[in-house]
Amino acid sequence: MTFHITSVATLVVHAAEDILIPPEAGRVTADLIPGCKVQIISPSP
């Protein structure tokens, strides 16, 4: 598998209450992408 460095803006969006993949996994993914931001989405009241 080949990976390439990207210079485009990247945003990881993850659900706060995801029962299959914990939100921390979204944070880890974002940490692996230089300059990436992460947004954890909470459910509406």
Secondary structure, DSSP 8 states (H G I E B T S, - for coil): -------S--EEEEETT-SSS-HHHHHHHHHTSTT-EEEEE----
